[in-house]
């Protein structure tokens, strides 16, 4: 069937009317974070059970109100693969909170599959090989090449038959309830815009810099961010973190010196270099008492547990590991190390108390209760 690309309001309205009669849909999204300042939603791909492939353009049509009834209908199954980030994008950019989610990556993880990527699963089950040609394409560019549209459509084209295979295997293994719980938790995912107040904490190695170098780095980050925002380009395409770290420790005195720094866009250096050189020189003119060094990090979390709790956690891990090995599952799927440590801290004495430990799934509690509670008794 011919791939459909829809970038008009009438076309999108007609499509939604047709898709509303479908019992299930496969969904994927493309964003532009690799190339653009904002990782805004750029494409929404949908496939039907009969093999109809459609791509909607959210940069041309406001899809929020149109797609919300379609995607928030819990009576319709919505197949996704590794949908965590897509669900966040749909929340942030369209205000949509999908229901009826079935994530094939999650399903595969509950079956102990090692290759969880979509490409690996499609090749294993259907001998389909996905192209990697457009992995880093600029999805915000218009017009889009035909090859880019085909690449995007491939992410949903095979999800219906893949989900059928995985669901049958989950039923055979008696793990349907595990998957259902995981899917419903996915539906509660929302975009979290919280970021560190000070951008220097996101730069590797910044903690080791002197206060003056940290102050220079902060100025360089602000300079880069302003250019990236104005040009709608990913910040690393303006200048890499390594280049900013070099300038923080050895500030260029002239734009010519700046142009020699590896990892900075030459065009940017020529057009905006004077501003950065002035900013860095301004930092060097500050007195020591005026410098703002690396921020003191607020204490987060309970910190390192006492030895007796660590010893209990190690015994709990051995039990968790034994269950994981017997079931052929990844240890982190059965229960993450962080959750094991939290169980050791909380010391539940019953199944209900184990269930109440934040982050522990009901299916995990039921699976592990006898072994873990015996250790804690």
C-alpha positions as CSV (number, residue, x, y, z in Angstrom):
1,X,0.0,0.0,0.0
2,X,1.3,3.5,-0.8
3,X,2.7,5.5,2.1
4,X,0.5,8.5,2.9
5,X,2.0,11.8,4.1
6,X,-0.6,14.2,5.5
7,X,0.3,17.9,6.1
8,X,-3.1,19.6,5.9
9,X,-5.9,20.1,8.3
10,X,-8.6,18.6,6.1
11,X,-6.4,15.6,5.3
12,X,-5.7,15.0,9.0
13,X,-9.4,15.3,9.9
14,X,-10.4,12.8,7.3
15,X,-7.7,10.4,8.4
16,X,-8.7,10.6,12.1
17,X,-12.3,9.8,11.1
18,X,-11.2,6.7,9.2
19,X,-8.8,5.6,11.9
20,X,-11.4,5.9,14.6
21,X,-12.9,2.7,13.3
22,X,-9.7,0.7,13.8
23,X,-9.5,-1.6,16.8
24,X,-5.7,-1.0,17.1
25,X,-3.0,1.3,15.8
26,X,0.8,1.2,15.8
27,X,2.4,4.6,16.7
28,X,5.8,6.1,16.6
29,X,7.2,9.7,16.7
30,X,10.3,11.5,15.3
31,X,11.9,14.5,17.0
32,X,14.6,16.9,15.9
33,X,16.9,17.0,19.0
34,X,20.0,15.9,17.2
35,X,20.0,18.9,14.8
36,X,17.7,21.5,16.4
37,X,17.8,23.5,19.7
38,X,14.5,22.0,20.6
39,X,13.7,18.3,20.3
40,X,10.2,19.2,19.2
41,X,7.9,16.6,17.8
42,X,8.3,16.5,14.0
43,X,6.5,13.5,12.7
44,X,3.8,11.1,14.0
45,X,3.7,7.7,12.2
46,X,0.7,5.4,12.4
47,X,0.0,2.0,10.9
48,X,-3.2,0.0,10.9
49,X,-3.7,-3.8,11.2
50,X,-4.4,-4.0,7.5
51,X,-1.0,-2.4,6.7
52,X,-2.0,1.2,6.0
53,X,1.0,3.4,6.7
54,X,0.4,7.1,7.4
55,X,2.7,10.0,8.5
56,X,1.2,13.1,10.0
57,X,3.2,16.4,10.1
58,X,2.7,18.2,13.4
59,X,4.9,21.1,12.2
60,X,2.2,21.9,9.6
61,X,-1.0,20.8,11.4
62,X,-2.0,21.2,15.0
63,X,-2.6,17.6,15.9
64,X,-3.4,17.9,19.6
65,X,-7.2,18.1,19.5
66,X,-7.4,15.9,16.4
67,X,-5.5,12.9,17.8
68,X,-6.4,13.1,21.4
69,X,-9.8,11.2,21.2
70,X,-8.1,8.6,18.9
71,X,-5.1,8.0,21.1
72,X,-6.7,8.4,24.5
73,X,-9.4,5.7,23.8
74,X,-8.6,2.9,26.2
75,X,-10.8,0.6,24.1
76,X,-8.2,0.7,21.3
77,X,-4.8,-1.0,21.5
78,X,-1.9,1.3,20.8
79,X,1.3,-0.6,19.8
80,X,4.6,1.2,20.4
81,X,8.2,0.1,20.7
82,X,10.4,1.8,23.3
83,X,7.6,4.3,23.7
84,X,8.9,6.0,26.9
85,X,10.3,9.1,25.2
86,X,7.5,9.3,22.6
87,X,5.0,9.4,25.3
88,X,6.8,12.3,27.0
89,X,6.9,14.2,23.6
90,X,3.1,13.6,23.1
91,X,2.5,15.0,26.6
92,X,4.7,18.0,26.2
93,X,4.0,19.0,22.6
94,X,0.4,17.8,22.0
95,X,-1.0,17.4,25.5
96,X,-2.0,13.8,24.6
97,X,-1.8,10.9,27.1
98,X,-2.3,7.7,25.2
99,X,-4.3,4.7,26.6
100,X,-4.3,1.1,25.6
101,X,-0.5,1.1,25.2
102,X,1.3,-2.2,24.3
103,X,5.0,-1.7,24.2
104,X,6.8,-4.4,22.2
105,X,10.2,-3.6,23.8
106,X,8.8,-4.0,27.3
107,X,7.0,-7.3,26.2
108,X,10.3,-8.6,24.8
109,X,12.2,-7.7,28.0
110,X,9.6,-9.7,30.1
111,X,10.4,-12.7,27.9
112,X,14.1,-12.5,28.4
113,X,14.9,-11.4,24.9
114,X,18.5,-10.1,24.7
115,X,18.2,-8.0,21.6
116,X,15.5,-5.5,22.5
117,X,16.0,-3.1,19.7
118,X,13.3,-3.0,17.0
119,X,15.8,-3.8,14.3
120,X,17.0,-6.9,16.1
121,X,13.4,-8.1,16.8
122,X,12.2,-7.6,13.2
123,X,15.2,-9.4,11.8
124,X,14.8,-12.3,14.2
125,X,11.1,-12.8,13.5
126,X,10.5,-11.6,10.0
127,X,14.0,-11.4,8.4
128,X,13.3,-7.7,7.9
129,X,16.3,-5.4,8.0
130,X,15.8,-1.8,8.9
131,X,17.9,0.8,7.2
132,X,20.2,3.0,9.3
133,X,20.6,5.6,6.7
134,X,18.4,8.2,8.3
135,X,19.1,7.5,12.0
136,X,20.4,11.1,12.4
137,X,18.3,12.8,9.9
138,X,17.0,16.3,10.5
139,X,13.3,15.6,10.9
140,X,12.4,19.3,11.2
141,X,13.7,20.0,7.6
142,X,11.1,20.5,5.0
143,X,10.4,19.1,2.4
144,X,11.2,15.6,3.6
145,X,12.9,13.1,1.2
146,X,10.9,10.1,0.2
147,X,13.5,7.9,1.7
148,X,13.1,9.6,5.1
149,X,9.4,9.0,5.1
150,X,9.9,5.3,4.3
151,X,12.5,5.1,7.1
152,X,10.0,6.6,9.5
153,X,7.1,4.4,8.4
154,X,9.2,1.3,9.0
155,X,9.1,1.9,12.7
156,X,5.4,1.1,12.9
157,X,4.8,-1.1,9.8
158,X,5.6,-4.4,11.5
159,X,4.5,-3.7,15.1
160,X,1.1,-5.4,14.8
161,X,2.5,-8.9,13.8
162,X,5.4,-8.5,16.2
163,X,3.0,-7.7,19.1
164,X,0.9,-10.8,18.2
165,X,4.0,-13.0,18.5
166,X,5.1,-11.5,21.8
167,X,1.7,-11.6,23.3
168,X,1.3,-15.2,22.5
169,X,4.6,-16.0,24.1
170,X,3.7,-13.9,27.2
171,X,0.4,-15.9,27.5
172,X,2.3,-19.2,27.2
173,X,4.7,-18.1,29.9
174,X,1.9,-16.8,32.2
175,X,3.3,-13.3,32.2
176,X,0.4,-11.4,30.7
177,X,-0.4,-9.7,34.0
178,X,3.3,-8.5,34.3
179,X,3.0,-6.9,30.9
180,X,-0.3,-5.3,31.6
181,X,1.0,-3.7,34.8
182,X,4.1,-2.3,32.9
183,X,1.9,-1.0,30.1
184,X,-0.4,0.8,32.5
185,X,2.5,2.4,34.2
186,X,3.8,3.6,30.9
187,X,0.5,5.4,30.3
188,X,1.3,7.6,33.4
189,X,4.5,8.9,32.0
190,X,4.7,12.7,31.7
191,X,7.3,15.2,30.4
192,X,9.6,16.3,33.2
193,X,11.1,19.7,32.4
194,X,13.2,19.9,35.6
195,X,16.8,20.6,34.8
196,X,19.8,21.6,37.0
197,X,19.7,25.3,37.8
198,X,23.4,25.7,37.0
199,X,24.4,24.4,33.5
200,X,27.9,23.7,34.5
201,X,26.8,20.6,36.4
202,X,25.9,19.0,33.1
203,X,29.5,19.3,31.7
204,X,31.8,16.3,32.5
205,X,34.8,17.3,34.4
206,X,33.6,20.8,35.4
207,X,33.6,19.8,39.1
208,X,37.4,19.7,39.0
209,X,37.9,23.2,37.6
210,X,39.1,26.2,39.6
211,X,36.4,28.7,40.5
212,X,37.6,31.1,37.8
213,X,37.6,28.4,35.1
214,X,34.0,27.3,36.2
215,X,32.9,31.0,35.9
216,X,34.4,31.1,32.4
217,X,32.7,27.8,31.5
218,X,29.3,29.2,32.7
219,X,29.8,32.3,30.4
220,X,30.7,30.1,27.5
221,X,27.7,27.9,28.0
222,X,25.4,31.0,28.1
223,X,27.0,32.2,24.9
224,X,26.5,28.9,23.2
225,X,23.0,28.5,24.3
226,X,22.0,32.0,23.1
227,X,23.4,31.3,19.6
228,X,21.8,27.8,19.5
229,X,18.4,29.1,20.5
230,X,18.5,31.9,17.9
231,X,19.7,29.6,15.1
232,X,17.5,26.7,16.2
233,X,20.5,24.4,16.2
234,X,21.6,21.7,18.7
235,X,24.1,23.3,21.1
236,X,26.8,20.8,20.4
237,X,26.7,21.9,16.7
238,X,27.7,25.4,17.9
239,X,30.6,24.2,20.1
240,X,31.2,20.9,21.9
241,X,31.5,20.6,25.6
242,X,35.2,19.7,25.1
243,X,35.8,23.0,23.3
244,X,34.1,25.0,26.1
245,X,36.2,23.2,28.7
246,X,39.3,24.0,26.8
247,X,38.3,27.7,26.6
248,X,37.5,27.7,30.3
249,X,41.0,26.6,31.3
250,X,42.9,28.4,28.5
251,X,40.7,31.3,27.4
252,X,41.4,32.6,23.8
253,X,42.6,36.2,23.7
254,X,41.4,36.9,20.2
255,X,38.9,35.5,17.7
256,X,41.8,34.1,15.8
257,X,42.8,32.1,18.9
258,X,39.1,31.0,19.2
259,X,39.1,29.7,15.7
260,X,41.9,27.4,16.5
261,X,40.0,25.6,19.2
262,X,39.0,22.1,18.1
263,X,35.3,21.5,18.3
264,X,33.9,25.0,17.6
265,X,32.0,25.7,14.5
266,X,34.3,28.0,12.4
267,X,31.4,30.1,11.1
268,X,30.2,30.6,14.6
269,X,33.7,31.6,15.7
270,X,33.8,34.3,13.0
271,X,30.3,35.6,13.5
272,X,30.1,35.5,17.3
273,X,33.7,35.1,18.5
274,X,34.1,38.7,19.7
275,X,31.3,38.4,22.1
276,X,32.8,35.2,23.7
277,X,36.3,36.7,23.9
278,X,34.8,39.7,25.7
279,X,32.8,37.5,28.1
280,X,35.9,35.5,29.0
281,X,38.0,38.6,29.4
282,X,35.3,40.0,31.7
283,X,35.7,36.9,34.0
284,X,39.4,37.4,34.2
285,X,38.9,40.9,35.3
286,X,36.8,39.8,38.4
287,X,38.3,39.6,41.8
288,X,38.4,36.2,43.6
289,X,35.5,37.1,45.8
290,X,33.3,37.8,42.8
291,X,33.8,34.4,41.2
292,X,31.0,31.8,41.2
293,X,32.6,28.4,41.3
294,X,31.1,24.9,41.0
295,X,27.8,24.8,42.9
296,X,27.6,22.9,46.1
297,X,25.2,20.0,45.4
298,X,22.2,19.6,47.7
299,X,22.1,16.4,49.5
300,X,19.7,14.0,47.7
301,X,18.4,10.7,48.7
302,X,19.3,8.6,51.7
303,X,23.0,8.4,51.0
304,X,25.1,5.3,51.4
305,X,23.5,2.7,53.5
306,X,25.1,1.4,56.7
307,X,27.1,-1.9,56.4
308,X,24.3,-4.0,57.9
309,X,21.8,-2.8,55.2
310,X,24.4,-3.4,52.5
311,X,24.9,-6.9,53.8
312,X,21.2,-7.6,53.7
313,X,21.0,-6.1,50.2
314,X,23.7,-8.5,49.0
315,X,21.7,-11.5,50.3
316,X,18.5,-10.1,48.6
317,X,20.4,-9.8,45.3
318,X,21.5,-13.4,45.5
319,X,17.8,-14.4,45.8
320,X,16.8,-12.0,43.0
321,X,19.6,-13.4,40.8
322,X,18.5,-16.9,41.3
323,X,14.9,-16.1,40.3
324,X,16.2,-14.2,37.2
325,X,18.4,-17.1,36.1
326,X,15.6,-19.6,36.5
327,X,13.3,-17.5,34.4
328,X,15.8,-16.5,31.8
329,X,15.3,-12.8,32.6
330,X,17.7,-9.9,33.0
331,X,18.3,-9.2,36.7
332,X,17.2,-5.6,36.4
333,X,13.9,-6.7,34.9
334,X,13.1,-8.9,37.8
335,X,14.1,-6.1,40.3
336,X,16.7,-3.3,39.8
337,X,19.6,-3.0,42.3
338,X,18.2,0.3,43.4
339,X,14.9,-1.4,44.4
340,X,16.7,-4.2,46.1
341,X,18.5,-1.7,48.3
342,X,15.3,0.1,49.0
343,X,13.7,-3.1,50.1
344,X,16.7,-3.8,52.4
345,X,16.2,-0.3,53.9
346,X,12.4,-0.7,54.4
347,X,12.5,-4.3,55.7
348,X,9.0,-5.3,54.7
349,X,7.5,-8.1,56.7
350,X,4.6,-9.1,54.4
351,X,3.6,-9.2,50.7
352,X,1.5,-6.1,51.1
353,X,4.4,-4.2,52.7
354,X,6.7,-5.3,49.9
355,X,4.2,-4.1,47.4
356,X,4.1,-0.7,49.1
357,X,7.8,-0.1,48.6
358,X,7.9,2.7,46.0
359,X,9.0,1.5,42.6
360,X,8.3,-2.2,43.2
361,X,5.8,-3.6,40.8
362,X,3.0,-5.8,42.1
363,X,4.2,-8.6,39.8
364,X,7.7,-8.3,41.1
365,X,6.5,-8.4,44.7
366,X,4.5,-11.6,44.1
367,X,7.3,-13.2,42.2
368,X,9.9,-12.5,44.9
369,X,8.0,-12.3,48.1
370,X,8.8,-15.7,49.5
371,X,12.5,-15.5,48.9
372,X,13.0,-11.8,49.9
373,X,10.8,-12.0,53.0
374,X,12.6,-15.1,54.2
375,X,15.9,-13.2,54.0
376,X,14.4,-10.3,55.9
377,X,12.7,-12.4,58.6
